[in-house]
């Protein structure tokens, strides 16, 4: 997913899935999608819980999958 084509939205984690740091996230418009942590965030040792607000990066080609970006929180 190229950074120039991606757009950012906010969402809330609704479920933490057991496989490979996957999370189910609900957007403000009610749309639910699967999201994973970016590599840099995953290396930082971040673990999210249900109910936490996150920033997502979505590709215009597939709106059912996103990347969770937490660089602002981590100061990386």
N, C-alpha and C positions, 0 to 999 in steps of 0.2 A: 504494500500500500504506500504510494508515494505521498509525501507530506504535503505537496502542493495541491493534490486532488482531494485530500481528506478534509472533512469539516468537523468541528468540535461541538459537542452537545453535553449537557449535564444529565445525570441520572442517579437513581438510587439502587443499591444492591439489594435484590430481593431474596436471592438464594446463593449459597456457596456450594458449588458442585465438587465432588471428590477428585475428578480427573484433571490433572495438569493445570491447576490454578484457573479453572473456569468459573465464571460467575454469571448469574442471570441478573440482568439489569433492566429496570423499568424507566423509560423516559417520561418527561412531563406530559406528553400527549397520550400516554397509556401503552405505547408500543414496547414490547419486551424483546430482548435480544440476548445473545450469548456474548460474553466479553472475556478477554484474557489480559493479563498484565503485560506491559512492555518488558523487554528483557532487562533493562536497566532498573526498573522498579522491582522486578522479581529478585535480582541480585542484591537489592537493598534489604531484603528480608521482610517485605511488607506482607501482612495478612489482613484481608478485609473481612468484615462481619456484615451480616444482614442489617439493612437500615442505614448504611454509610453512604454519603453523597460522594460521587466520583465524576471526573471529567472523562469523556469518551472521545475517541477519534474514530469516525466512520468513513468508509469508502463510499463514493457515490455508486459503485458498481454492485455492492452487496450490503444492504442495510440490515441484514440479520446478524451480522458479526461486527464486533468493535474491539478496540484496544483501550485499556484503562491507562490513563496517564496521570501520574501522581508526582511529577517532578517538582511542582510548586510546593507540595507538602514536605518533600524529602530534602529540599535544598541541594540537589545533586548538580 
